[in-house]
Amino acid sequence: MLSESEFYDVLRQGLWVAVVISIPVLAVALGVGLIIGLFQALTSIQEATLTFVPKLAAIAAVYWVTMGFMTESLVSYFQDTLLPRIAGV
């Protein structure tokens, strides 16, 4: 049985893994959104698809590039942290 401090430590580690694997996608979405927003403000073009399509393409590209890193991080967390706790080691 996990103690309260062990439970919170596992939870903290899981949240940290979630933050680390989401940073690349969120950073690119923010950057592309800012660039497109600046472009729209400078040209007075207010088209919704102009914001959505490039951001979606950039997010898909970054996800594709970082997919191995994300998978490795999740598998490492599962094998190094969760499995030993489940097995009671």
PyMOL Python script that loads the backbone (N, CA, C, O; Angstrom):
from pymol import cmd

cmd.read_pdbstr("""\
ATOM      1  N   MET A   1       0.847  -1.181   0.000  1.00  0.00           N
ATOM      2  CA  MET A   1       0.000   0.000   0.000  1.00  0.00           C
ATOM      3  C   MET A   1       0.891   1.242   0.000  1.00  0.00           C
ATOM      4  O   MET A   1       1.858   1.334   0.756  1.00  0.00           O
ATOM      5  N   LEU A   2       0.544   2.178  -0.854  1.00  0.00           N
ATOM      6  CA  LEU A   2       1.313   3.418  -0.941  1.00  0.00           C
ATOM      7  C   LEU A   2       0.964   4.348   0.215  1.00  0.00           C
ATOM      8  O   LEU A   2      -0.197   4.482   0.602  1.00  0.00           O
ATOM      9  N   SER A   3       1.987   4.977   0.747  1.00  0.00           N
ATOM     10  CA  SER A   3       1.723   5.998   1.745  1.00  0.00           C
ATOM     11  C   SER A   3       1.274   7.265   1.012  1.00  0.00           C
ATOM     12  O   SER A   3       1.360   7.365  -0.212  1.00  0.00           O
ATOM     13  N   GLU A   4       0.805   8.203   1.783  1.00  0.00           N
ATOM     14  CA  GLU A   4       0.312   9.446   1.187  1.00  0.00           C
ATOM     15  C   GLU A   4       1.428  10.204   0.474  1.00  0.00           C
ATOM     16  O   GLU A   4       1.209  10.760  -0.602  1.00  0.00           O
ATOM     17  N   SER A   5       2.608  10.231   1.056  1.00  0.00           N
ATOM     18  CA  SER A   5       3.725  10.950   0.428  1.00  0.00           C
ATOM     19  C   SER A   5       4.189  10.251  -0.854  1.00  0.00           C
ATOM     20  O   SER A   5       4.547  10.917  -1.826  1.00  0.00           O
ATOM     21  N   GLU A   6       4.183   8.914  -0.861  1.00  0.00           N
ATOM     22  CA  GLU A   6       4.544   8.184  -2.088  1.00  0.00           C
ATOM     23  C   GLU A   6       3.518   8.424  -3.191  1.00  0.00           C
ATOM     24  O   GLU A   6       3.877   8.584  -4.357  1.00  0.00           O
ATOM     25  N   PHE A   7       2.248   8.448  -2.817  1.00  0.00           N
ATOM     26  CA  PHE A   7       1.187   8.711  -3.784  1.00  0.00           C
ATOM     27  C   PHE A   7       1.360  10.086  -4.427  1.00  0.00           C
ATOM     28  O   PHE A   7       1.265  10.230  -5.646  1.00  0.00           O
ATOM     29  N   TYR A   8       1.615  11.091  -3.594  1.00  0.00           N
ATOM     30  CA  TYR A   8       1.795  12.438  -4.130  1.00  0.00           C
ATOM     31  C   TYR A   8       3.067  12.559  -4.963  1.00  0.00           C
ATOM     32  O   TYR A   8       3.110  13.335  -5.917  1.00  0.00           O
ATOM     33  N   ASP A   9       4.098  11.800  -4.610  1.00  0.00           N
ATOM     34  CA  ASP A   9       5.323  11.807  -5.395  1.00  0.00           C
ATOM     35  C   ASP A   9       5.082  11.202  -6.780  1.00  0.00           C
ATOM     36  O   ASP A   9       5.541  11.750  -7.782  1.00  0.00           O
ATOM     37  N   VAL A  10       4.368  10.081  -6.844  1.00  0.00           N
ATOM     38  CA  VAL A  10       4.036   9.457  -8.128  1.00  0.00           C
ATOM     39  C   VAL A  10       3.150  10.393  -8.947  1.00  0.00           C
ATOM     40  O   VAL A  10       3.345  10.539 -10.154  1.00  0.00           O
ATOM     41  N   LEU A  11       2.192  11.016  -8.302  1.00  0.00           N
ATOM     42  CA  LEU A  11       1.311  11.958  -8.989  1.00  0.00           C
ATOM     43  C   LEU A  11       2.092  13.159  -9.517  1.00  0.00           C
ATOM     44  O   LEU A  11       1.860  13.605 -10.641  1.00  0.00           O
ATOM     45  N   ARG A  12       3.013  13.683  -8.716  1.00  0.00           N
ATOM     46  CA  ARG A  12       3.841  14.807  -9.150  1.00  0.00           C
ATOM     47  C   ARG A  12       4.696  14.424 -10.350  1.00  0.00           C
ATOM     48  O   ARG A  12       4.813  15.198 -11.300  1.00  0.00           O
ATOM     49  N   GLN A  13       5.290  13.243 -10.315  1.00  0.00           N
ATOM     50  CA  GLN A  13       6.101  12.787 -11.436  1.00  0.00           C
ATOM     51  C   GLN A  13       5.254  12.619 -12.695  1.00  0.00           C
ATOM     52  O   GLN A  13       5.701  12.966 -13.789  1.00  0.00           O
ATOM     53  N   GLY A  14       4.051  12.099 -12.558  1.00  0.00           N
ATOM     54  CA  GLY A  14       3.153  11.943 -13.707  1.00  0.00           C
ATOM     55  C   GLY A  14       2.751  13.278 -14.305  1.00  0.00           C
ATOM     56  O   GLY A  14       2.701  13.428 -15.526  1.00  0.00           O
ATOM     57  N   LEU A  15       2.468  14.236 -13.456  1.00  0.00           N
ATOM     58  CA  LEU A  15       2.121  15.572 -13.955  1.00  0.00           C
ATOM     59  C   LEU A  15       3.313  16.230 -14.639  1.00  0.00           C
ATOM     60  O   LEU A  15       3.147  16.929 -15.639  1.00  0.00           O
ATOM     61  N   TRP A  16       4.508  16.012 -14.108  1.00  0.00           N
ATOM     62  CA  TRP A  16       5.706  16.578 -14.728  1.00  0.00           C
ATOM     63  C   TRP A  16       5.938  15.959 -16.110  1.00  0.00           C
ATOM     64  O   TRP A  16       6.297  16.665 -17.052  1.00  0.00           O
ATOM     65  N   VAL A  17       5.736  14.654 -16.233  1.00  0.00           N
ATOM     66  CA  VAL A  17       5.874  14.002 -17.545  1.00  0.00           C
ATOM     67  C   VAL A  17       4.854  14.587 -18.517  1.00  0.00           C
ATOM     68  O   VAL A  17       5.181  14.832 -19.678  1.00  0.00           O
ATOM     69  N   ALA A  18       3.635  14.810 -18.061  1.00  0.00           N
ATOM     70  CA  ALA A  18       2.603  15.397 -18.921  1.00  0.00           C
ATOM     71  C   ALA A  18       3.000  16.800 -19.378  1.00  0.00           C
ATOM     72  O   ALA A  18       2.786  17.157 -20.536  1.00  0.00           O
ATOM     73  N   VAL A  19       3.569  17.586 -18.487  1.00  0.00           N
ATOM     74  CA  VAL A  19       4.015  18.936 -18.852  1.00  0.00           C
ATOM     75  C   VAL A  19       5.148  18.874 -19.867  1.00  0.00           C
ATOM     76  O   VAL A  19       5.137  19.602 -20.860  1.00  0.00           O
ATOM     77  N   VAL A  20       6.121  18.008 -19.621  1.00  0.00           N
ATOM     78  CA  VAL A  20       7.293  17.924 -20.499  1.00  0.00           C
ATOM     79  C   VAL A  20       6.911  17.467 -21.900  1.00  0.00           C
ATOM     80  O   VAL A  20       7.434  17.996 -22.881  1.00  0.00           O
ATOM     81  N   ILE A  21       6.009  16.496 -22.015  1.00  0.00           N
ATOM     82  CA  ILE A  21       5.669  16.017 -23.354  1.00  0.00           C
ATOM     83  C   ILE A  21       4.706  16.949 -24.080  1.00  0.00           C
ATOM     84  O   ILE A  21       4.564  16.854 -25.300  1.00  0.00           O
ATOM     85  N   SER A  22       4.043  17.846 -23.355  1.00  0.00           N
ATOM     86  CA  SER A  22       3.127  18.770 -24.027  1.00  0.00           C
ATOM     87  C   SER A  22       3.788  20.089 -24.415  1.00  0.00           C
ATOM     88  O   SER A  22       3.227  20.836 -25.216  1.00  0.00           O
ATOM     89  N   ILE A  23       4.957  20.394 -23.872  1.00  0.00           N
ATOM     90  CA  ILE A  23       5.615  21.674 -24.142  1.00  0.00           C
ATOM     91  C   ILE A  23       5.899  21.903 -25.627  1.00  0.00           C
ATOM     92  O   ILE A  23       5.600  22.991 -26.119  1.00  0.00           O
ATOM     93  N   PRO A  24       6.463  20.939 -26.374  1.00  0.00           N
ATOM     94  CA  PRO A  24       6.751  21.228 -27.787  1.00  0.00           C
ATOM     95  C   PRO A  24       5.503  21.601 -28.597  1.00  0.00           C
ATOM     96  O   PRO A  24       5.525  22.559 -29.371  1.00  0.00           O
ATOM     97  N   VAL A  25       4.431  20.853 -28.418  1.00  0.00           N
ATOM     98  CA  VAL A  25       3.210  21.119 -29.181  1.00  0.00           C
ATOM     99  C   VAL A  25       2.606  22.460 -28.785  1.00  0.00           C
ATOM    100  O   VAL A  25       2.197  23.237 -29.648  1.00  0.00           O
ATOM    101  N   LEU A  26       2.549  22.733 -27.501  1.00  0.00           N
ATOM    102  CA  LEU A  26       1.959  23.994 -27.048  1.00  0.00           C
ATOM    103  C   LEU A  26       2.796  25.201 -27.447  1.00  0.00           C
ATOM    104  O   LEU A  26       2.253  26.253 -27.785  1.00  0.00           O
ATOM    105  N   ALA A  27       4.122  25.052 -27.408  1.00  0.00           N
ATOM    106  CA  ALA A  27       4.996  26.159 -27.798  1.00  0.00           C
ATOM    107  C   ALA A  27       4.829  26.490 -29.278  1.00  0.00           C
ATOM    108  O   ALA A  27       4.780  27.661 -29.654  1.00  0.00           O
ATOM    109  N   VAL A  28       4.743  25.467 -30.111  1.00  0.00           N
ATOM    110  CA  VAL A  28       4.549  25.709 -31.546  1.00  0.00           C
ATOM    111  C   VAL A  28       3.174  26.309 -31.806  1.00  0.00           C
ATOM    112  O   VAL A  28       3.047  27.212 -32.632  1.00  0.00           O
ATOM    113  N   ALA A  29       2.151  25.831 -31.126  1.00  0.00           N
ATOM    114  CA  ALA A  29       0.813  26.404 -31.299  1.00  0.00           C
ATOM    115  C   ALA A  29       0.799  27.875 -30.898  1.00  0.00           C
ATOM    116  O   ALA A  29       0.177  28.700 -31.567  1.00  0.00           O
ATOM    117  N   LEU A  30       1.484  28.200 -29.807  1.00  0.00           N
ATOM    118  CA  LEU A  30       1.564  29.593 -29.375  1.00  0.00           C
ATOM    119  C   LEU A  30       2.313  30.438 -30.396  1.00  0.00           C
ATOM    120  O   LEU A  30       1.853  31.517 -30.769  1.00  0.00           O
ATOM    121  N   GLY A  31       3.463  29.953 -30.847  1.00  0.00           N
ATOM    122  CA  GLY A  31       4.265  30.710 -31.809  1.00  0.00           C
ATOM    123  C   GLY A  31       3.537  30.946 -33.120  1.00  0.00           C
ATOM    124  O   GLY A  31       3.514  32.067 -33.629  1.00  0.00           O
ATOM    125  N   VAL A  32       2.944  29.893 -33.666  1.00  0.00           N
ATOM    126  CA  VAL A  32       2.211  30.035 -34.931  1.00  0.00           C
ATOM    127  C   VAL A  32       0.994  30.937 -34.739  1.00  0.00           C
ATOM    128  O   VAL A  32       0.681  31.749 -35.609  1.00  0.00           O
ATOM    129  N   GLY A  33       0.315  30.799 -33.618  1.00  0.00           N
ATOM    130  CA  GLY A  33      -0.835  31.669 -33.348  1.00  0.00           C
ATOM    131  C   GLY A  33      -0.451  33.132 -33.268  1.00  0.00           C
ATOM    132  O   GLY A  33      -1.162  33.998 -33.778  1.00  0.00           O
ATOM    133  N   LEU A  34       0.682  33.410 -32.624  1.00  0.00           N
ATOM    134  CA  LEU A  34       1.149  34.799 -32.540  1.00  0.00           C
ATOM    135  C   LEU A  34       1.530  35.347 -33.915  1.00  0.00           C
ATOM    136  O   LEU A  34       1.192  36.483 -34.248  1.00  0.00           O
ATOM    137  N   ILE A  35       2.222  34.553 -34.702  1.00  0.00           N
ATOM    138  CA  ILE A  35       2.628  35.001 -36.040  1.00  0.00           C
ATOM    139  C   ILE A  35       1.413  35.246 -36.922  1.00  0.00           C
ATOM    140  O   ILE A  35       1.341  36.261 -37.614  1.00  0.00           O
ATOM    141  N   ILE A  36       0.464  34.327 -36.901  1.00  0.00           N
ATOM    142  CA  ILE A  36      -0.743  34.500 -37.721  1.00  0.00           C
ATOM    143  C   ILE A  36      -1.569  35.683 -37.216  1.00  0.00           C
ATOM    144  O   ILE A  36      -2.113  36.447 -38.013  1.00  0.00           O
ATOM    145  N   GLY A  37      -1.662  35.834 -35.899  1.00  0.00           N
ATOM    146  CA  GLY A  37      -2.396  36.973 -35.344  1.00  0.00           C
ATOM    147  C   GLY A  37      -1.763  38.299 -35.724  1.00  0.00           C
ATOM    148  O   GLY A  37      -2.468  39.257 -36.041  1.00  0.00           O
ATOM    149  N   LEU A  38      -0.435  38.361 -35.694  1.00  0.00           N
ATOM    150  CA  LEU A  38       0.264  39.569 -36.116  1.00  0.00           C
ATOM    151  C   LEU A  38       0.035  39.843 -37.595  1.00  0.00           C
ATOM    152  O   LEU A  38      -0.192  40.985 -37.995  1.00  0.00           O
ATOM    153  N   PHE A  39       0.093  38.796 -38.400  1.00  0.00           N
ATOM    154  CA  PHE A  39      -0.168  38.945 -39.837  1.00  0.00           C
ATOM    155  C   PHE A  39      -1.588  39.449 -40.083  1.00  0.00           C
ATOM    156  O   PHE A  39      -1.795  40.331 -40.917  1.00  0.00           O
ATOM    157  N   GLN A  40      -2.557  38.903 -39.373  1.00  0.00           N
ATOM    158  CA  GLN A  40      -3.946  39.340 -39.538  1.00  0.00           C
ATOM    159  C   GLN A  40      -4.119  40.787 -39.087  1.00  0.00           C
ATOM    160  O   GLN A  40      -4.869  41.538 -39.711  1.00  0.00           O
ATOM    161  N   ALA A  41      -3.447  41.187 -38.027  1.00  0.00           N
ATOM    162  CA  ALA A  41      -3.568  42.562 -37.553  1.00  0.00           C
ATOM    163  C   ALA A  41      -2.925  43.543 -38.529  1.00  0.00           C
ATOM    164  O   ALA A  41      -3.431  44.647 -38.733  1.00  0.00           O
ATOM    165  N   LEU A  42      -1.822  43.141 -39.123  1.00  0.00           N
ATOM    166  CA  LEU A  42      -1.131  44.037 -40.068  1.00  0.00           C
ATOM    167  C   LEU A  42      -1.864  44.172 -41.391  1.00  0.00           C
ATOM    168  O   LEU A  42      -1.818  45.229 -42.022  1.00  0.00           O
ATOM    169  N   THR A  43      -2.541  43.110 -41.819  1.00  0.00           N
ATOM    170  CA  THR A  43      -3.201  43.142 -43.126  1.00  0.00           C
ATOM    171  C   THR A  43      -4.711  43.341 -43.030  1.00  0.00           C
ATOM    172  O   THR A  43      -5.375  43.463 -44.060  1.00  0.00           O
ATOM    173  N   SER A  44      -5.257  43.375 -41.848  1.00  0.00           N
ATOM    174  CA  SER A  44      -6.697  43.525 -41.606  1.00  0.00           C
ATOM    175  C   SER A  44      -7.515  42.402 -42.240  1.00  0.00           C
ATOM    176  O   SER A  44      -8.676  42.599 -42.597  1.00  0.00           O
ATOM    177  N   ILE A  45      -6.910  41.231 -42.378  1.00  0.00           N
ATOM    178  CA  ILE A  45      -7.628  40.048 -42.863  1.00  0.00           C
ATOM    179  C   ILE A  45      -8.152  39.308 -41.643  1.00  0.00           C
ATOM    180  O   ILE A  45      -7.372  38.912 -40.777  1.00  0.00           O
ATOM    181  N   GLN A  46      -9.448  39.120 -41.565  1.00  0.00           N
ATOM    182  CA  GLN A  46     -10.050  38.428 -40.430  1.00  0.00           C
ATOM    183  C   GLN A  46     -10.737  37.155 -40.923  1.00  0.00           C
ATOM    184  O   GLN A  46     -11.965  37.073 -40.944  1.00  0.00           O
ATOM    185  N   GLU A  47      -9.959  36.195 -41.307  1.00  0.00           N
ATOM    186  CA  GLU A  47     -10.463  34.926 -41.804  1.00  0.00           C
ATOM    187  C   GLU A  47     -10.155  33.840 -40.777  1.00  0.00           C
ATOM    188  O   GLU A  47      -9.006  33.691 -40.361  1.00  0.00           O
ATOM    189  N   ALA A  48     -11.159  33.089 -40.370  1.00  0.00           N
ATOM    190  CA  ALA A  48     -10.976  32.083 -39.316  1.00  0.00           C
ATOM    191  C   ALA A  48     -10.088  30.935 -39.776  1.00  0.00           C
ATOM    192  O   ALA A  48      -9.279  30.423 -39.002  1.00  0.00           O
ATOM    193  N   THR A  49     -10.235  30.534 -41.024  1.00  0.00           N
ATOM    194  CA  THR A  49      -9.429  29.408 -41.505  1.00  0.00           C
ATOM    195  C   THR A  49      -7.965  29.780 -41.634  1.00  0.00           C
ATOM    196  O   THR A  49      -7.104  28.900 -41.612  1.00  0.00           O
ATOM    197  N   LEU A  50      -7.665  31.054 -41.767  1.00  0.00           N
ATOM    198  CA  LEU A  50      -6.274  31.493 -41.841  1.00  0.00           C
ATOM    199  C   LEU A  50      -5.545  31.216 -40.533  1.00  0.00           C
ATOM    200  O   LEU A  50      -4.333  31.003 -40.529  1.00  0.00           O
ATOM    201  N   THR A  51      -6.268  31.218 -39.442  1.00  0.00           N
ATOM    202  CA  THR A  51      -5.673  30.902 -38.149  1.00  0.00           C
ATOM    203  C   THR A  51      -5.649  29.398 -37.911  1.00  0.00           C
ATOM    204  O   THR A  51      -4.658  28.860 -37.417  1.00  0.00           O
ATOM    205  N   PHE A  52      -6.726  28.727 -38.259  1.00  0.00           N
ATOM    206  CA  PHE A  52      -6.891  27.321 -37.906  1.00  0.00           C
ATOM    207  C   PHE A  52      -5.988  26.382 -38.708  1.00  0.00           C
ATOM    208  O   PHE A  52      -5.316  25.532 -38.123  1.00  0.00           O
ATOM    209  N   VAL A  53      -5.962  26.517 -40.000  1.00  0.00           N
ATOM    210  CA  VAL A  53      -5.249  25.560 -40.851  1.00  0.00           C
ATOM    211  C   VAL A  53      -3.732  25.572 -40.627  1.00  0.00           C
ATOM    212  O   VAL A  53      -3.159  24.498 -40.447  1.00  0.00           O
ATOM    213  N   PRO A  54      -3.051  26.725 -40.628  1.00  0.00           N
ATOM    214  CA  PRO A  54      -1.599  26.682 -40.372  1.00  0.00           C
ATOM    215  C   PRO A  54      -1.251  26.168 -38.972  1.00  0.00           C
ATOM    216  O   PRO A  54      -0.263  25.458 -38.791  1.00  0.00           O
ATOM    217  N   LYS A  55      -2.073  26.534 -37.990  1.00  0.00           N
ATOM    218  CA  LYS A  55      -1.808  26.067 -36.633  1.00  0.00           C
ATOM    219  C   LYS A  55      -1.984  24.549 -36.546  1.00  0.00           C
ATOM    220  O   LYS A  55      -1.185  23.868 -35.902  1.00  0.00           O
ATOM    221  N   LEU A  56      -3.011  24.028 -37.181  1.00  0.00           N
ATOM    222  CA  LEU A  56      -3.235  22.588 -37.194  1.00  0.00           C
ATOM    223  C   LEU A  56      -2.100  21.867 -37.904  1.00  0.00           C
ATOM    224  O   LEU A  56      -1.649  20.820 -37.439  1.00  0.00           O
ATOM    225  N   ALA A  57      -1.635  22.407 -39.015  1.00  0.00           N
ATOM    226  CA  ALA A  57      -0.529  21.793 -39.748  1.00  0.00           C
ATOM    227  C   ALA A  57       0.757  21.816 -38.921  1.00  0.00           C
ATOM    228  O   ALA A  57       1.490  20.828 -38.892  1.00  0.00           O
ATOM    229  N   ALA A  58       1.034  22.924 -38.256  1.00  0.00           N
ATOM    230  CA  ALA A  58       2.244  23.024 -37.432  1.00  0.00           C
ATOM    231  C   ALA A  58       2.185  22.066 -36.247  1.00  0.00           C
ATOM    232  O   ALA A  58       3.186  21.430 -35.914  1.00  0.00           O
ATOM    233  N   ILE A  59       1.035  21.957 -35.616  1.00  0.00           N
ATOM    234  CA  ILE A  59       0.880  21.041 -34.485  1.00  0.00           C
ATOM    235  C   ILE A  59       1.056  19.600 -34.944  1.00  0.00           C
ATOM    236  O   ILE A  59       1.721  18.812 -34.272  1.00  0.00           O
ATOM    237  N   ALA A  60       0.465  19.248 -36.083  1.00  0.00           N
ATOM    238  CA  ALA A  60       0.618  17.886 -36.610  1.00  0.00           C
ATOM    239  C   ALA A  60       2.080  17.582 -36.937  1.00  0.00           C
ATOM    240  O   ALA A  60       2.560  16.481 -36.670  1.00  0.00           O
ATOM    241  N   ALA A  61       2.783  18.550 -37.512  1.00  0.00           N
ATOM    242  CA  ALA A  61       4.194  18.340 -37.854  1.00  0.00           C
ATOM    243  C   ALA A  61       5.043  18.161 -36.597  1.00  0.00           C
ATOM    244  O   ALA A  61       5.894  17.272 -36.547  1.00  0.00           O
ATOM    245  N   VAL A  62       4.822  18.990 -35.591  1.00  0.00           N
ATOM    246  CA  VAL A  62       5.596  18.879 -34.352  1.00  0.00           C
ATOM    247  C   VAL A  62       5.257  17.582 -33.627  1.00  0.00           C
ATOM    248  O   VAL A  62       6.137  16.935 -33.059  1.00  0.00           O
ATOM    249  N   TYR A  63       4.000  17.210 -33.644  1.00  0.00           N
ATOM    250  CA  TYR A  63       3.612  15.945 -33.026  1.00  0.00           C
ATOM    251  C   TYR A  63       4.309  14.778 -33.715  1.00  0.00           C
ATOM    252  O   TYR A  63       4.799  13.863 -33.053  1.00  0.00           O
ATOM    253  N   TRP A  64       4.352  14.811 -35.035  1.00  0.00           N
ATOM    254  CA  TRP A  64       4.995  13.750 -35.795  1.00  0.00           C
ATOM    255  C   TRP A  64       6.492  13.675 -35.462  1.00  0.00           C
ATOM    256  O   TRP A  64       7.040  12.583 -35.310  1.00  0.00           O
ATOM    257  N   VAL A  65       7.147  14.827 -35.350  1.00  0.00           N
ATOM    258  CA  VAL A  65       8.581  14.865 -35.065  1.00  0.00           C
ATOM    259  C   VAL A  65       8.879  14.409 -33.636  1.00  0.00           C
ATOM    260  O   VAL A  65       9.862  13.704 -33.413  1.00  0.00           O
ATOM    261  N   THR A  66       8.059  14.794 -32.676  1.00  0.00           N
ATOM    262  CA  THR A  66       8.340  14.491 -31.267  1.00  0.00           C
ATOM    263  C   THR A  66       7.615  13.249 -30.757  1.00  0.00           C
ATOM    264  O   THR A  66       7.628  12.974 -29.557  1.00  0.00           O
ATOM    265  N   MET A  67       6.990  12.509 -31.647  1.00  0.00           N
ATOM    266  CA  MET A  67       6.234  11.329 -31.233  1.00  0.00           C
ATOM    267  C   MET A  67       7.124  10.303 -30.511  1.00  0.00           C
ATOM    268  O   MET A  67       6.701   9.712 -29.518  1.00  0.00           O
ATOM    269  N   GLY A  68       8.335  10.093 -30.998  1.00  0.00           N
ATOM    270  CA  GLY A  68       9.243   9.150 -30.352  1.00  0.00           C
ATOM    271  C   GLY A  68       9.626   9.586 -28.951  1.00  0.00           C
ATOM    272  O   GLY A  68       9.663   8.769 -28.031  1.00  0.00           O
ATOM    273  N   PHE A  69       9.912  10.877 -28.783  1.00  0.00           N
ATOM    274  CA  PHE A  69      10.246  11.423 -27.466  1.00  0.00           C
ATOM    275  C   PHE A  69       9.075  11.273 -26.502  1.00  0.00           C
ATOM    276  O   PHE A  69       9.266  10.896 -25.346  1.00  0.00           O
ATOM    277  N   MET A  70       7.866  11.567 -26.971  1.00  0.00           N
ATOM    278  CA  MET A  70       6.694  11.455 -26.114  1.00  0.00           C
ATOM    279  C   MET A  70       6.463  10.011 -25.685  1.00  0.00           C
ATOM    280  O   MET A  70       6.195   9.734 -24.516  1.00  0.00           O
ATOM    281  N   THR A  71       6.570   9.101 -26.638  1.00  0.00           N
ATOM    282  CA  THR A  71       6.368   7.693 -26.326  1.00  0.00           C
ATOM    283  C   THR A  71       7.429   7.191 -25.353  1.00  0.00           C
ATOM    284  O   THR A  71       7.115   6.490 -24.391  1.00  0.00           O
ATOM    285  N   GLU A  72       8.674   7.547 -25.604  1.00  0.00           N
ATOM    286  CA  GLU A  72       9.766   7.116 -24.718  1.00  0.00           C
ATOM    287  C   GLU A  72       9.578   7.669 -23.306  1.00  0.00           C
ATOM    288  O   GLU A  72       9.835   6.964 -22.330  1.00  0.00           O
ATOM    289  N   SER A  73       9.136   8.910 -23.186  1.00  0.00           N
ATOM    290  CA  SER A  73       8.907   9.501 -21.860  1.00  0.00           C
ATOM    291  C   SER A  73       7.796   8.778 -21.109  1.00  0.00           C
ATOM    292  O   SER A  73       7.933   8.488 -19.921  1.00  0.00           O
ATOM    293  N   LEU A  74       6.702   8.487 -21.796  1.00  0.00           N
ATOM    294  CA  LEU A  74       5.593   7.799 -21.144  1.00  0.00           C
ATOM    295  C   LEU A  74       5.951   6.365 -20.764  1.00  0.00           C
ATOM    296  O   LEU A  74       5.611   5.904 -19.674  1.00  0.00           O
ATOM    297  N   VAL A  75       6.636   5.664 -21.664  1.00  0.00           N
ATOM    298  CA  VAL A  75       7.034   4.286 -21.369  1.00  0.00           C
ATOM    299  C   VAL A  75       8.023   4.256 -20.211  1.00  0.00           C
ATOM    300  O   VAL A  75       7.937   3.389 -19.342  1.00  0.00           O
ATOM    301  N   SER A  76       8.958   5.195 -20.196  1.00  0.00           N
ATOM    302  CA  SER A  76       9.939   5.266 -19.108  1.00  0.00           C
ATOM    303  C   SER A  76       9.246   5.530 -17.776  1.00  0.00           C
ATOM    304  O   SER A  76       9.574   4.895 -16.774  1.00  0.00           O
ATOM    305  N   TYR A  77       8.302   6.448 -17.753  1.00  0.00           N
ATOM    306  CA  TYR A  77       7.563   6.737 -16.524  1.00  0.00           C
ATOM    307  C   TYR A  77       6.794   5.505 -16.068  1.00  0.00           C
ATOM    308  O   TYR A  77       6.775   5.179 -14.881  1.00  0.00           O
ATOM    309  N   PHE A  78       6.165   4.829 -17.011  1.00  0.00           N
ATOM    310  CA  PHE A  78       5.379   3.647 -16.657  1.00  0.00           C
ATOM    311  C   PHE A  78       6.273   2.538 -16.108  1.00  0.00           C
ATOM    312  O   PHE A  78       5.964   1.940 -15.078  1.00  0.00           O
ATOM    313  N   GLN A  79       7.390   2.261 -16.803  1.00  0.00           N
ATOM    314  CA  GLN A  79       8.261   1.161 -16.388  1.00  0.00           C
ATOM    315  C   GLN A  79       9.062   1.480 -15.134  1.00  0.00           C
ATOM    316  O   GLN A  79       9.264   0.607 -14.291  1.00  0.00           O
ATOM    317  N   ASP A  80       9.516   2.711 -15.002  1.00  0.00           N
ATOM    318  CA  ASP A  80      10.377   3.056 -13.868  1.00  0.00           C
ATOM    319  C   ASP A  80       9.608   3.469 -12.621  1.00  0.00           C
ATOM    320  O   ASP A  80      10.110   3.313 -11.508  1.00  0.00           O
ATOM    321  N   THR A  81       8.412   3.986 -12.789  1.00  0.00           N
ATOM    322  CA  THR A  81       7.680   4.514 -11.634  1.00  0.00           C
ATOM    323  C   THR A  81       6.426   3.707 -11.310  1.00  0.00           C
ATOM    324  O   THR A  81       6.234   3.296 -10.165  1.00  0.00           O
ATOM    325  N   LEU A  82       5.578   3.477 -12.297  1.00  0.00           N
ATOM    326  CA  LEU A  82       4.295   2.855 -12.004  1.00  0.00           C
ATOM    327  C   LEU A  82       4.376   1.340 -11.825  1.00  0.00           C
ATOM    328  O   LEU A  82       3.797   0.801 -10.882  1.00  0.00           O
ATOM    329  N   LEU A  83       5.079   0.656 -12.706  1.00  0.00           N
ATOM    330  CA  LEU A  83       5.155  -0.805 -12.591  1.00  0.00           C
ATOM    331  C   LEU A  83       5.746  -1.275 -11.272  1.00  0.00           C
ATOM    332  O   LEU A  83       5.204  -2.201 -10.668  1.00  0.00           O
ATOM    333  N   PRO A  84       6.847  -0.671 -10.795  1.00  0.00           N
ATOM    334  CA  PRO A  84       7.346  -1.112  -9.473  1.00  0.00           C
ATOM    335  C   PRO A  84       6.341  -0.866  -8.355  1.00  0.00           C
ATOM    336  O   PRO A  84       6.270  -1.651  -7.410  1.00  0.00           O
ATOM    337  N   ARG A  85       5.568   0.206  -8.445  1.00  0.00           N
ATOM    338  CA  ARG A  85       4.558   0.476  -7.403  1.00  0.00           C
ATOM    339  C   ARG A  85       3.418  -0.532  -7.488  1.00  0.00           C
ATOM    340  O   ARG A  85       2.908  -0.989  -6.465  1.00  0.00           O
ATOM    341  N   ILE A  86       3.016  -0.878  -8.721  1.00  0.00           N
ATOM    342  CA  ILE A  86       1.937  -1.851  -8.892  1.00  0.00           C
ATOM    343  C   ILE A  86       2.377  -3.230  -8.409  1.00  0.00           C
ATOM    344  O   ILE A  86       1.622  -3.941  -7.746  1.00  0.00           O
ATOM    345  N   ALA A  87       3.622  -3.596  -8.755  1.00  0.00           N
ATOM    346  CA  ALA A  87       4.145  -4.907  -8.357  1.00  0.00           C
ATOM    347  C   ALA A  87       4.483  -4.961  -6.864  1.00  0.00           C
ATOM    348  O   ALA A  87       4.650  -6.045  -6.305  1.00  0.00           O
ATOM    349  N   GLY A  88       4.582  -3.803  -6.225  1.00  0.00           N
ATOM    350  CA  GLY A  88       4.865  -3.760  -4.794  1.00  0.00           C
ATOM    351  C   GLY A  88       6.350  -3.850  -4.465  1.00  0.00           C
ATOM    352  O   GLY A  88       6.728  -4.220  -3.353  1.00  0.00           O
ATOM    353  N   VAL A  89       7.179  -3.511  -5.430  1.00  0.00           N
ATOM    354  CA  VAL A  89       8.631  -3.589  -5.206  1.00  0.00           C
ATOM    355  C   VAL A  89       9.109  -2.334  -4.538  1.00  0.00           C
ATOM    356  O   VAL A  89      10.301  -2.198  -4.261  1.00  0.00           O
TER     357      VAL A  89
END
""", "prot")
cmd.dss("prot")
cmd.show_as("cartoon", "prot")
cmd.util.cbc("prot")
cmd.orient("prot")
